[in-house]
């Protein structure tokens, strides 16, 4: 999209706004930077990212799974450093994939206000499918 939306544009036009910080996609980052530039607002951006998580055949599967869960699900997966790609060597692939499936399936998804929630809900069907 090339339009940040009326709410975002209005917020950035407000004289009280002195800084914009955004973590997300490069496309949306470009839109926000362009809008912020109109008002000469200082920006900090963490954009894109395709952080890989690599597991070799000689890895300790449980330790690798512990690391993968932290790398992907820290802050419910909403960290700019979250692993977006998992590369697993063929010899350990099936055991790792099954372990990851079980761990992901066991996460308690629910409202962020519930103390038992480990991961909040997605906001769109596209995000869920991804």
N, CA, C and O atoms as a GROMACS GRO file, in nm:
protein
  520
    1UNK      N    1   0.084  -0.118   0.000
    1UNK     CA    2   0.000   0.000   0.000
    1UNK      C    3   0.088   0.124   0.000
    1UNK      O    4   0.199   0.122   0.053
    2UNK      N    5   0.039   0.232  -0.059
    2UNK     CA    6   0.114   0.357  -0.060
    2UNK      C    7   0.049   0.460   0.030
    2UNK      O    8   0.096   0.573   0.037
    3UNK      N    9  -0.057   0.424   0.096
    3UNK     CA   10  -0.129   0.516   0.183
    3UNK      C   11  -0.122   0.466   0.327
    3UNK      O   12  -0.170   0.357   0.356
    4UNK      N   13  -0.063   0.545   0.418
    4UNK     CA   14  -0.052   0.498   0.556
    4UNK      C   15  -0.184   0.499   0.630
    4UNK      O   16  -0.192   0.451   0.743
    5UNK      N   17  -0.287   0.552   0.569
    5UNK     CA   18  -0.417   0.559   0.634
    5UNK      C   19  -0.435   0.691   0.705
    5UNK      O   20  -0.337   0.754   0.746
    6UNK      N   21  -0.559   0.733   0.719
    6UNK     CA   22  -0.586   0.864   0.777
    6UNK      C   23  -0.543   0.878   0.923
    6UNK      O   24  -0.500   0.986   0.965
    7UNK      N   25  -0.554   0.771   0.999
    7UNK     CA   26  -0.516   0.780   1.141
    7UNK      C   27  -0.366   0.800   1.153
    7UNK      O   28  -0.321   0.887   1.228
    8UNK      N   29  -0.287   0.719   1.081
    8UNK     CA   30  -0.141   0.731   1.086
    8UNK      C   31  -0.098   0.868   1.035
    8UNK      O   32  -0.014   0.933   1.097
    9UNK      N   33  -0.153   0.911   0.923
    9UNK     CA   34  -0.116   1.041   0.867
    9UNK      C   35  -0.149   1.153   0.965
    9UNK      O   36  -0.069   1.245   0.983
   10UNK      N   37  -0.264   1.146   1.030
   10UNK     CA   38  -0.302   1.249   1.127
   10UNK      C   39  -0.210   1.246   1.249
   10UNK      O   40  -0.174   1.352   1.301
   11UNK      N   41  -0.174   1.127   1.294
   11UNK     CA   42  -0.083   1.119   1.410
   11UNK      C   43   0.052   1.180   1.376
   11UNK      O   44   0.107   1.256   1.456
   12UNK      N   45   0.105   1.149   1.259
   12UNK     CA   46   0.237   1.202   1.222
   12UNK      C   47   0.232   1.351   1.195
   12UNK      O   48   0.336   1.418   1.204
   13UNK      N   49   0.117   1.406   1.162
   13UNK     CA   50   0.103   1.549   1.139
   13UNK      C   51   0.092   1.628   1.270
   13UNK      O   52   0.108   1.750   1.270
   14UNK      N   53   0.065   1.559   1.379
   14UNK     CA   54   0.051   1.625   1.509
   14UNK      C   55   0.186   1.680   1.555
   14UNK      O   56   0.285   1.606   1.557
   15UNK      N   57   0.193   1.806   1.590
   15UNK     CA   58   0.318   1.872   1.629
   15UNK      C   59   0.383   1.809   1.752
   15UNK      O   60   0.503   1.827   1.774
   16UNK      N   61   0.306   1.735   1.832
   16UNK     CA   62   0.364   1.671   1.950
   16UNK      C   63   0.450   1.550   1.916
   16UNK      O   64   0.532   1.508   1.998
   17UNK      N   65   0.432   1.494   1.798
   17UNK     CA   66   0.509   1.375   1.758
   17UNK      C   67   0.649   1.417   1.718
   17UNK      O   68   0.667   1.497   1.626
   18UNK      N   69   0.748   1.361   1.788
   18UNK     CA   70   0.888   1.395   1.760
   18UNK      C   71   0.967   1.274   1.715
   18UNK      O   72   1.079   1.289   1.666
   19UNK      N   73   0.912   1.154   1.731
   19UNK     CA   74   0.987   1.032   1.700
   19UNK      C   75   0.889   0.924   1.654
   19UNK      O   76   0.780   0.910   1.709
   20UNK      N   77   0.930   0.847   1.552
   20UNK     CA   78   0.853   0.732   1.505
   20UNK      C   79   0.944   0.611   1.512
   20UNK      O   80   1.053   0.612   1.455
   21UNK      N   81   0.901   0.507   1.581
   21UNK     CA   82   0.973   0.382   1.587
   21UNK      C   83   0.881   0.273   1.533
   21UNK      O   84   0.766   0.263   1.574
   22UNK      N   85   0.934   0.193   1.440
   22UNK     CA   86   0.851   0.090   1.377
   22UNK      C   87   0.932  -0.036   1.354
   22UNK      O   88   1.047  -0.029   1.309
   23UNK      N   89   0.874  -0.150   1.385
   23UNK     CA   90   0.930  -0.280   1.354
   23UNK      C   91   0.830  -0.352   1.266
   23UNK      O   92   0.716  -0.373   1.306
   24UNK      N   93   0.872  -0.390   1.146
   24UNK     CA   94   0.779  -0.458   1.058
   24UNK      C   95   0.833  -0.470   0.918
   24UNK      O   96   0.954  -0.473   0.896
   25UNK      N   97   0.742  -0.478   0.824
   25UNK     CA   98   0.780  -0.502   0.685
   25UNK      C   99   0.846  -0.381   0.621
   25UNK      O  100   0.822  -0.266   0.659
   26UNK      N  101   0.929  -0.409   0.523
   26UNK     CA  102   0.997  -0.302   0.450
   26UNK      C  103   0.896  -0.216   0.374
   26UNK      O  104   0.912  -0.094   0.370
   27UNK      N  105   0.795  -0.277   0.316
   27UNK     CA  106   0.694  -0.202   0.242
   27UNK      C  107   0.623  -0.098   0.328
   27UNK      O  108   0.611   0.018   0.289
   28UNK      N  109   0.577  -0.139   0.444
   28UNK     CA  110   0.508  -0.046   0.534
   28UNK      C  111   0.609   0.055   0.589
   28UNK      O  112   0.574   0.172   0.608
   29UNK      N  113   0.731   0.012   0.615
   29UNK     CA  114   0.835   0.104   0.661
   29UNK      C  115   0.857   0.217   0.562
   29UNK      O  116   0.871   0.333   0.603
   30UNK      N  117   0.861   0.186   0.434
   30UNK     CA  118   0.876   0.290   0.331
   30UNK      C  119   0.763   0.391   0.336
   30UNK      O  120   0.786   0.512   0.328
   31UNK      N  121   0.641   0.341   0.351
   31UNK     CA  122   0.524   0.429   0.357
   31UNK      C  123   0.534   0.521   0.478
   31UNK      O  124   0.511   0.642   0.468
   32UNK      N  125   0.568   0.463   0.593
   32UNK     CA  126   0.579   0.544   0.715
   32UNK      C  127   0.692   0.645   0.706
   32UNK      O  128   0.677   0.760   0.748
   33UNK      N  129   0.807   0.604   0.650
   33UNK     CA  130   0.919   0.698   0.634
   33UNK      C  131   0.881   0.814   0.543
   33UNK      O  132   0.916   0.929   0.572
   34UNK      N  133   0.811   0.786   0.436
   34UNK     CA  134   0.768   0.893   0.344
   34UNK      C  135   0.674   0.990   0.414
   34UNK      O  136   0.687   1.112   0.398
   35UNK      N  137   0.581   0.938   0.492
   35UNK     CA  138   0.487   1.025   0.564
   35UNK      C  139   0.560   1.104   0.672
   35UNK      O  140   0.533   1.222   0.689
   36UNK      N  141   0.652   1.040   0.745
   36UNK     CA  142   0.728   1.108   0.849
   36UNK      C  143   0.817   1.218   0.790
   36UNK      O  144   0.837   1.322   0.852
   37UNK      N  145   0.869   1.193   0.670
   37UNK     CA  146   0.956   1.292   0.606
   37UNK      C  147   0.880   1.423   0.578
   37UNK      O  148   0.940   1.530   0.582
   38UNK      N  149   0.752   1.414   0.550
   38UNK     CA  150   0.671   1.535   0.525
   38UNK      C  151   0.671   1.628   0.646
   38UNK      O  152   0.652   1.748   0.632
   39UNK      N  153   0.693   1.571   0.764
   39UNK     CA  154   0.685   1.648   0.889
   39UNK      C  155   0.821   1.653   0.959
   39UNK      O  156   0.830   1.702   1.072
   40UNK      N  157   0.924   1.603   0.895
   40UNK     CA  158   1.061   1.599   0.946
   40UNK      C  159   1.064   1.536   1.086
   40UNK      O  160   1.111   1.596   1.183
   41UNK      N  161   1.011   1.414   1.093
   41UNK     CA  162   1.006   1.338   1.218
   41UNK      C  163   1.120   1.237   1.218
   41UNK      O  164   1.139   1.165   1.120
   42UNK      N  165   1.195   1.232   1.326
   42UNK     CA  166   1.303   1.135   1.342
   42UNK      C  167   1.244   0.994   1.345
   42UNK      O  168   1.141   0.970   1.408
   43UNK      N  169   1.310   0.901   1.275
   43UNK     CA  170   1.259   0.764   1.267
   43UNK      C  171   1.364   0.661   1.303
   43UNK      O  172   1.483   0.680   1.276
   44UNK      N  173   1.320   0.554   1.366
   44UNK     CA  174   1.402   0.436   1.389
   44UNK      C  175   1.323   0.318   1.333
   44UNK      O  176   1.209   0.295   1.371
   45UNK      N  177   1.386   0.246   1.241
   45UNK     CA  178   1.316   0.137   1.173
   45UNK      C  179   1.392   0.006   1.188
   45UNK      O  180   1.515   0.002   1.175
   46UNK      N  181   1.320  -0.100   1.214
   46UNK     CA  182   1.370  -0.238   1.211
   46UNK      C  183   1.285  -0.306   1.104
   46UNK      O  184   1.173  -0.348   1.132
   47UNK      N  185   1.339  -0.316   0.983
   47UNK     CA  186   1.257  -0.359   0.870
   47UNK      C  187   1.300  -0.493   0.814
   47UNK      O  188   1.416  -0.533   0.821
   48UNK      N  189   1.202  -0.561   0.758
   48UNK     CA  190   1.228  -0.686   0.687
   48UNK      C  191   1.279  -0.793   0.778
   48UNK      O  192   1.220  -0.822   0.882
   49UNK      N  193   1.386  -0.851   0.739
   49UNK     CA  194   1.447  -0.955   0.822
   49UNK      C  195   1.409  -1.093   0.775
   49UNK      O  196   1.292  -1.122   0.750
   50UNK      N  197   1.506  -1.176   0.763
   50UNK     CA  198   1.487  -1.316   0.726
   50UNK      C  199   1.584  -1.399   0.807
   50UNK      O  200   1.657  -1.482   0.754
   51UNK      N  201   1.584  -1.375   0.938
   51UNK     CA  202   1.680  -1.440   1.027
   51UNK      C  203   1.669  -1.592   1.018
   51UNK      O  204   1.563  -1.648   1.047
   52UNK      N  205   1.778  -1.659   0.978
   52UNK     CA  206   1.773  -1.805   0.971
   52UNK      C  207   1.808  -1.872   1.103
   52UNK      O  208   1.884  -1.817   1.183
   53UNK      N  209   1.753  -1.989   1.125
   53UNK     CA  210   1.789  -2.075   1.238
   53UNK      C  211   1.836  -2.205   1.174
   53UNK      O  212   1.759  -2.271   1.103
   54UNK      N  213   1.960  -2.241   1.198
   54UNK     CA  214   2.022  -2.354   1.128
   54UNK      C  215   2.050  -2.467   1.227
   54UNK      O  216   2.108  -2.446   1.333
   55UNK      N  217   2.009  -2.588   1.189
   55UNK     CA  218   2.031  -2.706   1.273
   55UNK      C  219   2.103  -2.812   1.189
   55UNK      O  220   2.053  -2.854   1.085
   56UNK      N  221   2.220  -2.854   1.236
   56UNK     CA  222   2.298  -2.956   1.166
   56UNK      C  223   2.272  -3.094   1.226
   56UNK      O  224   2.221  -3.106   1.338
   57UNK      N  225   2.307  -3.197   1.151
   57UNK     CA  226   2.283  -3.337   1.191
   57UNK      C  227   2.338  -3.372   1.329
   57UNK      O  228   2.281  -3.455   1.399
   58UNK      N  229   2.449  -3.310   1.368
   58UNK     CA  230   2.511  -3.346   1.496
   58UNK      C  231   2.455  -3.268   1.615
   58UNK      O  232   2.508  -3.277   1.725
   59UNK      N  233   2.348  -3.193   1.592
   59UNK     CA  234   2.289  -3.113   1.700
   59UNK      C  235   2.216  -3.200   1.802
   59UNK      O  236   2.165  -3.307   1.768
   60UNK      N  237   2.212  -3.154   1.925
   60UNK     CA  238   2.126  -3.213   2.029
   60UNK      C  239   1.984  -3.165   1.996
   60UNK      O  240   1.956  -3.046   2.006
   61UNK      N  241   1.896  -3.257   1.958
   61UNK     CA  242   1.762  -3.219   1.911
   61UNK      C  243   1.686  -3.136   2.015
   61UNK      O  244   1.627  -3.034   1.980
   62UNK      N  245   1.688  -3.179   2.140
   62UNK     CA  246   1.614  -3.106   2.244
   62UNK      C  247   1.670  -2.964   2.262
   62UNK      O  248   1.594  -2.869   2.277
   63UNK      N  249   1.801  -2.951   2.262
   63UNK     CA  250   1.863  -2.819   2.276
   63UNK      C  251   1.829  -2.732   2.154
   63UNK      O  252   1.802  -2.613   2.168
   64UNK      N  253   1.831  -2.792   2.035
   64UNK     CA  254   1.795  -2.718   1.914
   64UNK      C  255   1.650  -2.674   1.918
   64UNK      O  256   1.618  -2.563   1.876
   65UNK      N  257   1.562  -2.760   1.967
   65UNK     CA  258   1.421  -2.723   1.980
   65UNK      C  259   1.402  -2.611   2.081
   65UNK      O  260   1.324  -2.519   2.059
   66UNK      N  261   1.474  -2.619   2.194
   66UNK     CA  262   1.468  -2.510   2.292
   66UNK      C  263   1.507  -2.378   2.226
   66UNK      O  264   1.440  -2.276   2.242
   67UNK      N  265   1.617  -2.382   2.151
   67UNK     CA  266   1.665  -2.261   2.084
   67UNK      C  267   1.570  -2.210   1.979
   67UNK      O  268   1.548  -2.090   1.966
   68UNK      N  269   1.512  -2.302   1.902
   68UNK     CA  270   1.418  -2.262   1.797
   68UNK      C  271   1.293  -2.196   1.855
   68UNK      O  272   1.243  -2.098   1.801
   69UNK      N  273   1.244  -2.251   1.965
   69UNK     CA  274   1.125  -2.192   2.028
   69UNK      C  275   1.154  -2.050   2.078
   69UNK      O  276   1.070  -1.961   2.065
   70UNK      N  277   1.271  -2.031   2.134
   70UNK     CA  278   1.308  -1.897   2.180
   70UNK      C  279   1.327  -1.805   2.059
   70UNK      O  280   1.277  -1.693   2.057
   71UNK      N  281   1.399  -1.855   1.958
   71UNK     CA  282   1.429  -1.772   1.841
   71UNK      C  283   1.303  -1.732   1.764
   71UNK      O  284   1.296  -1.622   1.709
   72UNK      N  285   1.204  -1.819   1.761
   72UNK     CA  286   1.082  -1.789   1.686
   72UNK      C  287   0.972  -1.728   1.771
   72UNK      O  288   0.901  -1.639   1.725
   73UNK      N  289   0.956  -1.775   1.894
   73UNK     CA  290   0.837  -1.737   1.970
   73UNK      C  291   0.859  -1.634   2.081
   73UNK      O  292   0.766  -1.600   2.153
   74UNK      N  293   0.982  -1.585   2.096
   74UNK     CA  294   1.006  -1.477   2.193
   74UNK      C  295   0.909  -1.364   2.161
   74UNK      O  296   0.893  -1.327   2.044
   75UNK      N  297   0.845  -1.310   2.262
   75UNK     CA  298   0.748  -1.203   2.243
   75UNK      C  299   0.639  -1.245   2.144
   75UNK      O  300   0.596  -1.166   2.059
   76UNK      N  301   0.595  -1.368   2.154
   76UNK     CA  302   0.490  -1.426   2.069
   76UNK      C  303   0.525  -1.418   1.921
   76UNK      O  304   0.437  -1.407   1.836
   77UNK      N  305   0.655  -1.424   1.891
   77UNK     CA  306   0.698  -1.420   1.752
   77UNK      C  307   0.703  -1.281   1.692
   77UNK      O  308   0.728  -1.266   1.573
   78UNK      N  309   0.679  -1.180   1.775
   78UNK     CA  310   0.672  -1.041   1.727
   78UNK      C  311   0.798  -0.964   1.762
   78UNK      O  312   0.791  -0.849   1.804
   79UNK      N  313   0.913  -1.026   1.744
   79UNK     CA  314   1.040  -0.957   1.768
   79UNK      C  315   1.111  -0.942   1.633
   79UNK      O  316   1.103  -1.031   1.548
   80UNK      N  317   1.179  -0.830   1.614
   80UNK     CA  318   1.246  -0.808   1.485
   80UNK      C  319   1.356  -0.910   1.462
   80UNK      O  320   1.400  -0.930   1.348
   81UNK      N  321   1.402  -0.974   1.567
   81UNK     CA  322   1.506  -1.075   1.555
   81UNK      C  323   1.452  -1.217   1.546
   81UNK      O  324   1.529  -1.313   1.545
   82UNK      N  325   1.321  -1.233   1.540
   82UNK     CA  326   1.261  -1.366   1.536
   82UNK      C  327   1.307  -1.443   1.412
   82UNK      O  328   1.314  -1.386   1.303
   83UNK      N  329   1.337  -1.570   1.430
   83UNK     CA  330   1.377  -1.655   1.317
   83UNK      C  331   1.261  -1.668   1.220
   83UNK      O  332   1.149  -1.701   1.259
   84UNK      N  333   1.288  -1.641   1.094
   84UNK     CA  334   1.184  -1.652   0.991
   84UNK      C  335   1.205  -1.772   0.900
   84UNK      O  336   1.116  -1.808   0.823
   85UNK      N  337   1.322  -1.832   0.909
   85UNK     CA  338   1.354  -1.949   0.826
   85UNK      C  339   1.423  -2.052   0.913
   85UNK      O  340   1.513  -2.018   0.990
   86UNK      N  341   1.383  -2.176   0.900
   86UNK     CA  342   1.448  -2.286   0.971
   86UNK      C  343   1.512  -2.377   0.867
   86UNK      O  344   1.443  -2.433   0.782
   87UNK      N  345   1.643  -2.392   0.875
   87UNK     CA  346   1.716  -2.484   0.788
   87UNK      C  347   1.763  -2.600   0.875
   87UNK      O  348   1.840  -2.581   0.969
   88UNK      N  349   1.716  -2.719   0.842
   88UNK     CA  350   1.750  -2.836   0.922
   88UNK      C  351   1.810  -2.942   0.830
   88UNK      O  352   1.750  -2.980   0.729
   89UNK      N  353   1.929  -2.988   0.865
   89UNK     CA  354   1.997  -3.088   0.783
   89UNK      C  355   1.914  -3.216   0.778
   89UNK      O  356   1.846  -3.251   0.874
   90UNK      N  357   1.921  -3.286   0.665
   90UNK     CA  358   1.835  -3.401   0.636
   90UNK      C  359   1.837  -3.509   0.743
   90UNK      O  360   1.732  -3.566   0.774
   91UNK      N  361   1.952  -3.538   0.800
   91UNK     CA  362   1.963  -3.648   0.896
   91UNK      C  363   1.887  -3.626   1.026
   91UNK      O  364   1.857  -3.722   1.097
   92UNK      N  365   1.857  -3.502   1.059
   92UNK     CA  366   1.788  -3.471   1.184
   92UNK      C  367   1.650  -3.409   1.158
   92UNK      O  368   1.574  -3.381   1.250
   93UNK      N  369   1.620  -3.389   1.030
   93UNK     CA  370   1.498  -3.317   0.991
   93UNK      C  371   1.370  -3.372   1.053
   93UNK      O  372   1.295  -3.297   1.116
   94UNK      N  373   1.344  -3.502   1.036
   94UNK     CA  374   1.216  -3.557   1.080
   94UNK      C  375   1.198  -3.546   1.231
   94UNK      O  376   1.090  -3.509   1.278
   95UNK      N  377   1.302  -3.576   1.307
   95UNK     CA  378   1.292  -3.567   1.454
   95UNK      C  379   1.272  -3.422   1.497
   95UNK      O  380   1.193  -3.393   1.586
   96UNK      N  381   1.344  -3.331   1.432
   96UNK     CA  382   1.330  -3.189   1.466
   96UNK      C  383   1.190  -3.138   1.430
   96UNK      O  384   1.126  -3.070   1.509
   97UNK      N  385   1.144  -3.172   1.310
   97UNK     CA  386   1.013  -3.125   1.264
   97UNK      C  387   0.901  -3.174   1.355
   97UNK      O  388   0.809  -3.099   1.388
   98UNK      N  389   0.908  -3.301   1.395
   98UNK     CA  390   0.805  -3.355   1.485
   98UNK      C  391   0.812  -3.289   1.622
   98UNK      O  392   0.708  -3.257   1.680
   99UNK      N  393   0.931  -3.268   1.672
   99UNK     CA  394   0.945  -3.200   1.802
   99UNK      C  395   0.894  -3.058   1.796
   99UNK      O  396   0.829  -3.012   1.890
  100UNK      N  397   0.922  -2.987   1.688
  100UNK     CA  398   0.874  -2.849   1.673
  100UNK      C  399   0.722  -2.846   1.660
  100UNK      O  400   0.656  -2.759   1.718
  101UNK      N  401   0.668  -2.941   1.585
  101UNK     CA  402   0.522  -2.949   1.572
  101UNK      C  403   0.456  -2.965   1.708
  101UNK      O  404   0.358  -2.897   1.739
  102UNK      N  405   0.509  -3.056   1.789
  102UNK     CA  406   0.452  -3.081   1.922
  102UNK      C  407   0.462  -2.957   2.010
  102UNK      O  408   0.367  -2.922   2.080
  103UNK      N  409   0.577  -2.893   2.008
  103UNK     CA  410   0.596  -2.775   2.093
  103UNK      C  411   0.505  -2.660   2.050
  103UNK      O  412   0.445  -2.593   2.134
  104UNK      N  413   0.495  -2.637   1.921
  104UNK     CA  414   0.407  -2.529   1.872
  104UNK      C  415   0.261  -2.560   1.905
  104UNK      O  416   0.186  -2.470   1.944
  105UNK      N  417   0.222  -2.686   1.889
  105UNK     CA  418   0.083  -2.725   1.917
  105UNK      C  419   0.049  -2.709   2.064
  105UNK      O  420  -0.068  -2.692   2.099
  106UNK      N  421   0.150  -2.716   2.152
  106UNK     CA  422   0.123  -2.708   2.295
  106UNK      C  423   0.117  -2.564   2.348
  106UNK      O  424   0.082  -2.542   2.464
  107UNK      N  425   0.151  -2.466   2.264
  107UNK     CA  426   0.143  -2.327   2.309
  107UNK      C  427  -0.001  -2.290   2.342
  107UNK      O  428  -0.093  -2.325   2.269
  108UNK      N  429  -0.019  -2.220   2.452
  108UNK     CA  430  -0.152  -2.177   2.492
  108UNK      C  431  -0.182  -2.043   2.424
  108UNK      O  432  -0.128  -1.939   2.463
  109UNK      N  433  -0.268  -2.047   2.321
  109UNK     CA  434  -0.306  -1.927   2.247
  109UNK      C  435  -0.432  -1.870   2.310
  109UNK      O  436  -0.528  -1.943   2.337
  110UNK      N  437  -0.433  -1.740   2.334
  110UNK     CA  438  -0.551  -1.678   2.393
  110UNK      C  439  -0.534  -1.528   2.406
  110UNK      O  440  -0.441  -1.470   2.350
  111UNK      N  441  -0.624  -1.467   2.481
  111UNK     CA  442  -0.618  -1.321   2.498
  111UNK      C  443  -0.493  -1.280   2.576
  111UNK      O  444  -0.452  -1.348   2.670
  112UNK      N  445  -0.433  -1.170   2.536
  112UNK     CA  446  -0.314  -1.121   2.603
  112UNK      C  447  -0.335  -1.083   2.748
  112UNK      O  448  -0.239  -1.071   2.824
  113UNK      N  449  -0.458  -1.064   2.788
  113UNK     CA  450  -0.490  -1.029   2.926
  113UNK      C  451  -0.496  -1.149   3.019
  113UNK      O  452  -0.502  -1.133   3.141
  114UNK      N  453  -0.493  -1.269   2.962
  114UNK     CA  454  -0.499  -1.392   3.042
  114UNK      C  455  -0.357  -1.434   3.079
  114UNK      O  456  -0.272  -1.449   2.991
  115UNK      N  457  -0.330  -1.451   3.206
  115UNK     CA  458  -0.195  -1.485   3.252
  115UNK      C  459  -0.147  -1.622   3.201
  115UNK      O  460  -0.027  -1.648   3.201
  116UNK      N  461  -0.238  -1.707   3.160
  116UNK     CA  462  -0.202  -1.839   3.107
  116UNK      C  463  -0.166  -1.834   2.958
  116UNK      O  464  -0.110  -1.931   2.905
  117UNK      N  465  -0.196  -1.725   2.892
  117UNK     CA  466  -0.170  -1.713   2.749
  117UNK      C  467  -0.020  -1.703   2.723
  117UNK      O  468   0.051  -1.624   2.785
  118UNK      N  469   0.027  -1.786   2.630
  118UNK     CA  470   0.168  -1.782   2.589
  118UNK      C  471   0.185  -1.713   2.454
  118UNK      O  472   0.293  -1.665   2.422
  119UNK      N  473   0.078  -1.707   2.377
  119UNK     CA  474   0.082  -1.646   2.245
  119UNK      C  475  -0.055  -1.587   2.215
  119UNK      O  476  -0.157  -1.656   2.224
  120UNK      N  477  -0.057  -1.459   2.180
  120UNK     CA  478  -0.183  -1.393   2.151
  120UNK      C  479  -0.238  -1.435   2.015
  120UNK      O  480  -0.167  -1.496   1.936
  121UNK      N  481  -0.363  -1.402   1.989
  121UNK     CA  482  -0.426  -1.441   1.864
  121UNK      C  483  -0.374  -1.358   1.747
  121UNK      O  484  -0.323  -1.247   1.766
  122UNK      N  485  -0.386  -1.410   1.627
  122UNK     CA  486  -0.353  -1.338   1.505
  122UNK      C  487  -0.471  -1.248   1.469
  122UNK      O  488  -0.585  -1.275   1.509
  123UNK      N  489  -0.444  -1.143   1.394
  123UNK     CA  490  -0.552  -1.048   1.365
  123UNK      C  491  -0.616  -1.071   1.230
  123UNK      O  492  -0.722  -1.015   1.202
  124UNK      N  493  -0.554  -1.151   1.144
  124UNK     CA  494  -0.614  -1.176   1.012
  124UNK      C  495  -0.603  -1.324   0.978
  124UNK      O  496  -0.516  -1.394   1.030
  125UNK      N  497  -0.690  -1.371   0.890
  125UNK     CA  498  -0.684  -1.509   0.841
  125UNK      C  499  -0.552  -1.532   0.767
  125UNK      O  500  -0.493  -1.640   0.779
  126UNK      N  501  -0.505  -1.432   0.691
  126UNK     CA  502  -0.378  -1.445   0.617
  126UNK      C  503  -0.263  -1.472   0.712
  126UNK      O  504  -0.177  -1.555   0.683
  127UNK      N  505  -0.259  -1.403   0.828
  127UNK     CA  506  -0.152  -1.425   0.927
  127UNK      C  507  -0.161  -1.565   0.984
  127UNK      O  508  -0.058  -1.630   1.004
  128UNK      N  509  -0.280  -1.613   1.012
  128UNK     CA  510  -0.299  -1.748   1.064
  128UNK      C  511  -0.250  -1.850   0.962
  128UNK      O  512  -0.177  -1.943   0.997
  129UNK      N  513  -0.290  -1.834   0.837
  129UNK     CA  514  -0.250  -1.928   0.732
  129UNK      C  515  -0.100  -1.930   0.712
  129UNK      O  516  -0.042  -2.036   0.685
  130UNK      N  517  -0.035  -1.815   0.725
  130UNK     CA  518   0.110  -1.807   0.706
  130UNK      C  519   0.180  -1.883   0.815
  130UNK      O  520   0.303  -1.888   0.818
   0.00000   0.00000   0.00000
